[in-house]
Amino acid sequence: MKRDILVQIAQKLSHVKKINAIERVEDTIVKIIFDRDEPYYFDLKRGDPYVFKKEENYQRVKNYTAPFDVVLKKRFTNARVEKIEVQEGNKILRIYVESASKYKVEPTTLQFEFTGRNTNIILLDADEMILEALRHIDISTSFREVRVGVILLALPPKEFQETPIMIEDMDTFLLEEYNRRENHRLDSIKKQKITALEKKKVKFNKILQGLENEEKLLEEATRLEYDANLILGNIHTIKNYQKEVLLSDYEGNERRIMIPSQAHTPALAANLLFTQSKKKKQKAKNAYIERDNLQGKIDFLEKLMHSVESAKSVDEVNLYLPKQPKKQKSRLKVDTNIETFFIEGVKISLGKNEKGNITLLKEAKMGDIWLHLKDMPSTHVIIRTDKKNVPESVLMFAAKLCVQFSVTSAGSYLVDYTYRRHVKMREGANVNYVEYKTLRVDKD
């Protein structure tokens, strides 16, 4: 962001008197509401920091409770704004406030550094001592240490050669700037996510095509069982150590049967054939389960790709496919039949198939919220409440997930929801439920 624009933003905000609310809504984005007005967003990501506004409220993916966030809310929520300025010779926006505690007034500075490699958000007391920072910088990596309890050194001033831009309506400019960036970013992230999902789909399809045919396995199992019964029926005519026998089947036709090489007696041959038949039947059953499981995963991926493709914002894409944390060793086994989403720190789970739906129903707590399409087959969705009230936005998102991953056709759908305690399981994932409410969700 150009320094000239940053100066005009400071001028725009020069009349504000109070910070009503402040919070981090993404890893590098801080949301501020001045004087109960529309929020401003300060994105301090490295390489491309900027200030923006947006028409809809920013969906917070998770609750941030790091020391930085604790100090940020404590010092700046309901704080009186004394001054907002841009430092001379630098792209640093400073918001000076006074926060009133029970005992004293505490002057504090919120410093946004739009400075390339040094991009940061730093919280300072009246003596320029660092209270907290978005990014801590060690003295071994920079001349300017950013650490709690250290006096912050000023950055040396620079000369900026920028073509001045006169902005008549700053709010409109910040909104248009956000939309321009987001549209470009949205197209890019959609391609990236869909490509990754397509690779997973190809992988599952390859495994699916490589599965043995259940019908052939069952035919082979039936043949082996039939041969074993024939051997038992003619055991008195078969000698030990025979490699093959020619027997008459139950229709009077001659049938040549190969004796397993490890069978020294007719009885052992029959037992081995029965064992092979049983294994073939089990393999056919497992192949059916695996085929059903893989097909369920493929269907889910297709619905997920459709959801990503139809997403209207990067926020929405990130809700469907959040950034994966670094892999950590865990004894907890992840259930691949269940998909989990987080919105505003609330956990939402849905079943990818019948097995996943059954698991969700069994593991949900009585106070959790259950959702399902009205009078239609659909995935089951569970909102984990932790005995707290669920915001309307979370409920609507869960209902949207229920529709997105249950049907492919556009239209208007009804989603019933109730507490898990009011849902009674029947056979499989079929249920009866009472005391429910209904939401309407439109699918494009």
C-alpha positions in Angstrom: 0.0 0.0 0.0 1.3 3.4 -1.0 2.2 5.9 1.8 0.1 8.6 0.2 -3.0 6.3 0.6 -2.1 5.5 4.1 -1.9 9.2 4.9 -5.4 9.8 3.5 -6.7 6.9 5.5 -5.3 8.5 8.7 -7.0 11.8 7.6 -10.3 9.9 7.1 -10.1 8.4 10.6 -8.9 11.6 12.2 -12.4 12.4 13.5 -13.0 9.1 15.3 -13.3 9.3 19.1 -13.4 5.7 20.2 -12.6 2.1 19.3 -15.7 0.1 20.1 -14.4 -3.3 19.2 -11.2 -4.9 18.0 -10.2 -8.5 17.2 -8.1 -10.6 15.0 -10.3 -12.4 12.4 -7.5 -14.1 10.5 -3.8 -14.8 11.1 -2.7 -11.4 9.8 -6.0 -9.4 9.8 -7.3 -7.2 12.6 -10.8 -5.8 12.5 -11.6 -2.4 14.1 -14.9 -0.8 14.7 -14.7 2.9 15.3 -17.6 4.9 16.9 -20.0 2.0 16.3 -19.6 2.5 12.5 -18.7 -0.1 9.8 -15.5 -2.0 10.5 -12.1 -1.4 8.9 -9.8 -4.3 8.3 -6.0 -4.1 8.5 -4.3 -6.9 6.7 -0.6 -7.0 7.7 0.5 -10.0 5.6 4.1 -9.9 4.4 4.6 -8.6 0.9 1.2 -7.1 0.4 -0.2 -5.4 3.5 -3.2 -3.1 3.0 -6.4 -1.7 4.6 -9.8 -2.6 3.3 -13.5 -2.6 3.9 -16.1 -5.2 2.8 -19.8 -5.3 2.3 -20.4 -8.4 4.4 -19.0 -9.1 7.8 -15.7 -11.0 7.8 -16.3 -14.6 8.8 -13.9 -15.4 11.6 -12.5 -19.0 11.0 -11.4 -19.5 14.6 -11.1 -17.8 18.0 -7.7 -16.2 18.5 -6.5 -16.4 22.2 -2.7 -15.8 21.9 -1.1 -13.3 24.2 -1.1 -10.7 21.4 -4.9 -11.0 21.1 -5.4 -10.8 24.9 -3.4 -7.6 25.1 -5.1 -6.2 21.9 -8.6 -6.6 23.3 -7.7 -5.5 26.9 -5.9 -2.3 25.8 -8.0 -1.2 22.8 -11.6 -2.3 23.3 -13.7 0.7 24.3 -10.6 2.8 24.3 -10.7 6.6 23.6 -8.8 7.6 20.5 -6.4 10.5 21.1 -4.7 10.7 17.7 -4.1 8.8 14.4 -1.1 9.6 12.3 1.3 8.2 9.7 5.0 8.5 10.8 7.1 10.9 8.6 9.4 9.1 6.3 7.7 5.7 6.9 4.7 3.6 6.1 3.7 3.3 9.7 0.2 4.0 10.9 -0.1 4.8 14.6 -3.3 4.9 16.6 -2.8 6.5 20.1 -5.5 5.6 22.6 -6.2 5.8 26.3 -7.8 2.8 27.9 -9.5 3.3 31.3 -9.0 0.5 33.8 -10.4 0.3 37.3 -7.3 2.0 38.7 -5.8 4.3 36.1 -5.8 5.5 32.5 -3.3 3.7 30.3 -1.9 5.4 27.2 -1.3 2.8 24.5 -0.2 2.8 20.9 -1.4 0.5 18.1 1.3 0.5 15.4 0.6 -0.9 12.0 3.9 -1.3 10.0 3.3 -1.5 6.2 7.0 -1.8 5.6 7.7 -4.8 3.5 10.0 -7.2 5.3 9.2 -5.5 8.7 5.5 -5.7 8.2 4.0 -6.1 11.7 1.5 -5.0 14.3 3.0 -3.8 17.5 1.4 -2.8 20.8 3.3 -0.2 22.7 3.0 1.5 26.1 3.6 5.2 26.7 7.3 4.7 26.9 7.5 2.9 23.6 8.0 -0.4 25.3 6.6 -3.4 23.5 3.6 -5.0 25.2 3.0 -7.5 22.4 3.4 -8.0 18.7 2.0 -10.0 15.9 5.5 -11.1 14.9 8.3 -11.4 17.3 11.8 -10.6 15.8 15.0 -11.9 17.5 18.0 -9.6 17.8 20.1 -12.3 16.0 18.1 -11.8 12.8 17.6 -8.0 12.8 19.1 -4.8 14.3 15.6 -4.0 15.5 14.4 -6.5 18.2 10.7 -7.0 18.6 10.1 -8.7 21.9 7.9 -8.1 24.9 9.5 -5.8 27.4 11.9 -4.2 24.9 11.9 -0.5 23.9 11.1 -0.4 20.2 13.7 1.2 18.0 12.4 3.6 15.3 12.9 2.6 11.7 15.1 4.9 9.7 13.2 7.3 7.5 13.0 6.8 3.7 12.2 8.9 0.7 9.0 7.8 -1.2 8.7 8.6 -4.8 5.0 8.0 -5.4 2.5 9.5 -7.8 -0.1 11.2 -5.6 -3.7 9.7 -5.8 -6.5 11.9 -4.7 -9.3 9.7 -3.2 -12.6 11.4 -3.0 -14.5 8.6 -1.2 -12.1 6.6 0.9 -14.7 4.0 2.0 -15.7 3.3 -1.6 -12.0 3.1 -2.6 -11.2 0.6 0.2 -14.2 -1.5 -0.7 -13.3 -1.5 -4.4 -9.7 -2.3 -3.6 -10.8 -5.3 -1.5 -13.2 -6.6 -4.3 -10.5 -6.2 -6.9 -7.9 -8.2 -4.9 -10.4 -10.8 -3.8 -11.8 -11.5 -7.3 -8.2 -12.1 -8.5 -7.4 -14.1 -5.4 -10.7 -16.1 -5.6 -10.0 -17.2 -9.1 -6.5 -18.3 -8.2 -7.5 -20.2 -5.0 -10.4 -21.9 -6.7 -8.1 -23.3 -9.4 -5.6 -24.4 -6.8 -8.1 -26.1 -4.6 -10.1 -27.8 -7.4 -6.8 -29.1 -8.9 -5.9 -30.6 -5.6 -9.4 -32.2 -5.1 -9.3 -33.5 -8.7 -6.0 -35.3 -7.9 -7.6 -36.9 -4.9 -10.6 -38.0 -7.0 -8.3 -39.5 -9.7 -6.5 -41.4 -7.0 -9.7 -42.8 -5.5 -11.0 -43.7 -9.0 -7.8 -45.6 -9.7 -8.1 -47.6 -6.5 -11.8 -48.2 -7.2 -11.1 -49.6 -10.7 -8.4 -51.9 -9.3 -10.8 -53.6 -6.9 -11.6 -57.2 -7.7 -15.1 -57.8 -9.0 -17.4 -59.0 -6.3 -19.5 -61.2 -8.6 -16.4 -63.1 -9.9 -15.2 -63.6 -6.3 -18.6 -65.0 -5.3 -18.7 -67.2 -8.4 -15.3 -68.6 -7.5 -16.3 -69.1 -3.8 -19.4 -71.0 -4.9 -17.3 -73.2 -7.2 -14.8 -74.0 -4.5 -17.6 -74.8 -2.0 -19.3 -77.1 -4.6 -16.0 -78.9 -5.3 -15.4 -79.4 -1.5 -18.9 -80.9 -1.1 -18.3 -83.3 -4.1 -15.0 -84.5 -2.5 -16.8 -85.1 0.8 -19.5 -87.0 -1.1 -17.0 -89.2 -2.8 -14.3 -89.4 -0.1 -14.3 -93.2 -0.1 -13.2 -93.3 -3.8 -10.4 -90.8 -3.5 -6.9 -91.9 -2.6 -4.4 -90.0 -0.6 -1.9 -87.8 -2.4 -3.9 -87.5 -5.6 -3.3 -84.3 -7.5 -6.7 -84.2 -9.2 -9.8 -86.2 -9.4 -12.6 -86.8 -11.9 -16.0 -86.9 -10.2 -19.6 -86.9 -11.3 -21.5 -83.8 -10.1 -25.0 -83.7 -8.8 -26.4 -83.5 -12.4 -24.4 -86.5 -13.5 -21.8 -84.6 -15.4 -18.1 -85.3 -15.1 -16.2 -82.7 -13.2 -12.4 -82.4 -12.9 -11.2 -81.0 -9.5 -7.7 -80.0 -8.7 -6.5 -81.0 -5.3 -4.6 -78.4 -3.3 -0.9 -79.3 -3.3 -0.7 -79.2 0.6 -3.6 -81.7 0.9 -2.4 -85.2 1.6 -5.9 -86.7 2.2 -9.3 -86.1 0.7 -10.7 -84.8 4.0 -7.9 -82.2 4.2 -8.5 -81.3 0.5 -12.2 -80.6 1.2 -11.3 -78.5 4.3 -8.8 -76.4 2.3 -11.4 -75.8 -0.4 -14.0 -74.8 2.1 -11.4 -72.4 3.6 -10.6 -70.9 0.2 -14.3 -70.5 -0.5 -14.8 -68.7 2.8 -11.9 -66.3 2.1 -13.3 -65.5 -1.3 -16.7 -64.7 0.2 -15.1 -62.5 2.8 -13.0 -60.8 0.2 -16.1 -60.1 -1.9 -17.8 -58.7 1.1 -14.8 -56.5 1.9 -14.6 -55.4 -1.7 -18.2 -54.3 -1.6 -17.6 -52.3 1.6 -14.4 -50.8 0.1 -16.2 -50.0 -3.2 -19.0 -48.3 -1.3 -16.6 -46.4 0.9 -14.5 -45.2 -2.1 -17.6 -44.2 -4.1 -18.8 -42.2 -1.1 -15.5 -40.4 -1.0 -15.6 -39.7 -4.7 -19.2 -38.4 -4.5 -18.2 -36.2 -1.5 -15.2 -34.8 -3.5 -17.5 -33.9 -6.4 -19.9 -32.1 -4.1 -16.9 -30.3 -2.5 -15.6 -29.2 -5.9 -19.0 -27.9 -6.8 -19.2 -26.0 -3.5 -15.7 -24.5 -4.1 -16.6 -23.6 -7.7 -19.8 -21.8 -6.7 -18.2 -20.0 -3.7 -18.7 -16.2 -3.8 -15.6 -15.3 -1.7 -12.2 -16.5 -0.5 -13.7 -16.7 3.0 -16.2 -19.2 1.8 -13.6 -21.3 0.1 -11.5 -21.3 3.2 -14.5 -22.5 5.3 -14.9 -25.5 3.0 -11.1 -26.1 2.8 -9.3 -24.5 5.7 -5.6 -24.4 6.0 -4.3 -27.7 7.4 -2.2 -27.4 10.5 1.2 -29.0 10.6 1.0 -32.7 11.1 1.5 -33.7 14.7 1.9 -37.2 16.1 -1.5 -38.2 17.6 -3.0 -41.4 18.9 -6.4 -40.2 17.8 -7.5 -41.9 14.6 -9.2 -39.6 12.1 -12.6 -40.9 10.8 -12.4 -40.6 7.0 -16.2 -41.0 6.8 -16.7 -37.7 8.5 -15.8 -34.2 7.3 -15.2 -31.4 9.8 -15.5 -27.6 9.3 -15.0 -24.7 11.7 -16.7 -21.3 11.6 -16.4 -18.6 14.3 -14.6 -21.2 16.4 -17.6 -23.7 16.3 -17.1 -27.2 15.1 -19.5 -28.6 12.4 -19.3 -32.2 11.3 -21.1 -34.0 8.5 -21.3 -37.6 7.4 -19.8 -38.5 3.9 -21.8 -41.7 3.8 -24.2 -43.9 5.9 -21.4 -45.1 8.1 -20.3 -41.5 8.8 -23.9 -40.5 9.5 -24.3 -43.4 12.0 -21.0 -42.5 13.7 -22.1 -38.8 14.0 -25.4 -39.7 15.6 -23.8 -42.1 18.1 -21.0 -39.7 19.1 -23.0 -36.5 19.3 -23.9 -35.1 22.7 -27.5 -34.5 23.7 -27.0 -30.8 23.6 -25.5 -30.7 20.1 -27.6 -29.5 17.2 -28.6 -32.0 14.4 -29.6 -30.9 10.9 -31.1 -32.8 8.0 -33.0 -32.0 4.8 -36.7 -32.0 5.3 -38.5 -35.2 3.9 -35.5 -36.0 1.7 -32.4 -38.3 2.0 -29.4 -36.2 3.0 -26.2 -36.1 4.9 -26.5 -35.7 8.7 -24.9 -32.5 10.1 -23.9 -32.0 13.8 -23.1 -28.6 15.3 -21.0 -29.1 18.5 -22.4 -26.6 21.0 -20.4 -27.2 24.1 -23.6 -26.2 26.0 -23.3 -22.6 24.5 -25.7 -20.7 22.3 -24.9 -21.0 18.6 -24.9 -17.8 16.5 -27.4 -17.6 13.7 -24.6 -17.3 11.1 -23.2 -20.6 12.3 -26.6 -22.3 12.1 -27.2 -21.0 8.5 -23.7 -22.1 7.4 -24.4 -25.6 8.8 -27.7 -25.7 6.9 -26.0 -24.6 3.8 -23.4 -27.4 4.2 -26.3 -29.9 4.6 -27.8 -28.8 1.3 -24.5 -28.5 -0.6 -23.4 -32.0 0.3 -26.8 -33.7 -0.1 -28.1 -32.5 -3.5 -26.6 -31.3 -6.7 -29.6 -29.5 -8.3 -30.2 -25.8 -7.8 -33.3 -24.8 -5.9 -34.8 -23.9 -2.6 -34.5 -26.5 0.2 -35.9 -26.8 3.7 -33.5 -28.0 6.5 -34.9 -29.2 9.8 -32.8 -28.8 12.9 -33.2 -29.8 16.6 -31.1 -30.9 19.5 -29.6 -34.4 19.3 -31.7 -35.4 22.4 -34.8 -35.1 20.2 -33.5 -37.5 17.5 -34.1 -41.2 17.9 -32.1 -43.6 15.8 -33.9 -46.4 14.0 -32.3 -48.8 11.5 -29.0 -47.7 10.0 -28.9 -43.9 9.7 -32.7 -43.6 9.6 -34.2 -41.5 12.5 -37.3 -40.0 14.0 -37.2 -36.5 15.4 -39.5 -34.0 17.2 -39.5 -30.4 18.5 -37.7 -29.2 15.4 -37.4 -25.9 13.5 -36.9 -25.3 9.8 -34.6 -23.1 7.8 -34.8 -22.4 4.1 -31.6 -22.5 2.0 -31.3 -21.5 -1.6 -28.8 -23.4 -3.7 -27.5 -21.8 -6.9 
